[in-house]
C-alpha cells in the first residue's frame, strides 16, 4: 500500500520536508552569524505553501458539489526575515531568534512525526486486527 496516496500522509510528508528545509536555512543563518552584511533568511510559512498545494478531489456522484483545486507550488525561501537586531557590521543574525526558530522547528517535526506514526499504527490495526 502506498501511504503517499492517502492525503493525510502526503501532507505530513510535505510538512516534514518543509521543516527539514527550514532547519537547513536556520543552520545557514547561524553559520553566518559573524559574516558582515549577511541577511537572515527563512522559508515562507507552511500555511502559504499548503494553500498552493495541488489538491484533487474526485466527484463520485452527481449530487456531490464540484470542488476546485488550487495550483501546485514549491517551497520558497523568503529573501529576508524579520531580524531583532542589526550589528555595526551589517549582520542581521540574532542567535537568540534563530535558536527560537530552531526549537519551534524541532517541536513541530516531532509533532508531525508522532501524528504520522499514530496513523500508520491505526492503519496497521485496521488491516491486521487488534493485537
C-alpha positions in Angstrom: 0.0 0.0 0.0 1.3 3.4 -1.0 0.8 5.7 2.0 1.5 8.8 0.0 -1.7 8.1 -1.9 -3.6 9.0 1.3 -3.8 12.8 1.6 -3.0 12.9 5.4 0.3 11.1 4.8 1.1 13.3 1.8 0.5 16.5 3.8 2.5 15.1 6.8 5.4 14.2 4.5 5.3 17.6 2.8 5.3 19.2 6.3 8.3 17.2 7.4 10.2 18.1 4.2 9.3 21.8 4.8 10.6 21.5 8.4 13.8 19.8 7.3 14.5 22.5 4.7 13.7 25.3 7.3 16.2 23.7 9.7 18.8 23.9 7.0 18.1 27.6 6.4 18.3 28.3 10.1 21.6 26.4 10.3 22.9 28.5 7.5 21.8 31.7 9.3 23.7 30.6 12.5 26.8 29.6 10.5 26.9 33.1 9.1 26.4 34.9 12.4 29.7 36.7 12.0 29.6 37.3 8.3 29.5 41.1 7.6 26.3 42.3 5.9 24.7 38.8 6.0 20.9 39.0 6.0 18.9 36.2 7.7 16.6 34.1 5.6 13.6 32.0 6.4 11.0 29.9 4.5 7.6 31.3 3.8 5.1 29.9 6.3 3.9 26.4 5.6 0.3 27.6 5.7 1.1 29.6 2.5 2.7 26.6 0.9 -0.3 24.5 1.9 -2.7 26.9 0.1 -0.6 26.5 -3.1 -0.5 22.7 -2.8 -2.2 20.7 -5.5 -5.4 19.2 -4.1 -7.5 17.0 -6.2 -10.8 15.6 -5.2 -12.9 13.1 -7.1 -16.5 13.6 -7.7 -18.0 10.1 -7.3 -21.7 11.1 -7.5 -23.6 13.7 -9.4 -25.1 15.0 -6.2 -21.6 16.0 -4.9 -20.6 19.6 -5.3 -17.7 20.2 -7.6 -14.6 21.3 -5.8 -11.9 23.4 -7.5 -8.3 22.5 -6.9 -5.5 25.0 -6.2 -2.4 25.4 -8.3 0.7 23.4 -7.2 3.7 25.2 -5.7 7.3 24.6 -4.5 8.9 25.7 -1.2 10.2 29.2 -1.4 12.8 30.9 0.7 11.8 34.3 2.0 14.6 36.7 0.9 14.7 38.4 4.3 13.2 37.5 7.6 12.5 39.9 10.4 15.6 40.4 12.5 15.6 41.5 16.1 18.9 43.4 15.8 21.5 44.7 13.3 25.1 44.9 14.4 27.5 47.6 13.1 29.0 45.2 10.5 25.5 45.0 8.9 24.9 41.4 10.0 21.3 40.8 10.9 21.6 37.4 12.6 20.2 37.2 16.1 21.3 33.9 17.6 18.5 34.0 20.2 15.9 34.4 17.4 17.5 31.6 15.3 17.5 29.3 18.3 13.8 30.0 19.0 13.0 29.2 15.3 15.1 26.0 15.5 13.3 24.9 18.7 9.9 25.6 17.1 11.0 23.6 14.0 12.2 20.6 16.1 8.9 20.6 18.2 6.8 20.8 15.0 8.8 18.0 13.4 8.2 15.8 16.5 4.5 16.5 16.4 4.1 15.7 12.7 6.2 12.5 13.0 4.1 11.4 16.0 0.9 12.0 14.0 2.3 10.1 11.1 3.3 7.2 13.3 0.0 7.1 15.1 -1.9 6.9 11.8 0.4 4.2 10.5 -0.4 2.2 13.7 -4.2 2.8 13.1 -3.9 1.5 9.5 -1.9 -1.5 10.7 -4.6 -2.3 13.2 -7.4 -1.9 10.7 -5.7 -4.3 8.3 -4.4 -6.9 10.8 -6.9 -6.5 13.6 -6.3 -5.7 17.2 -3.1 -7.2 18.8 
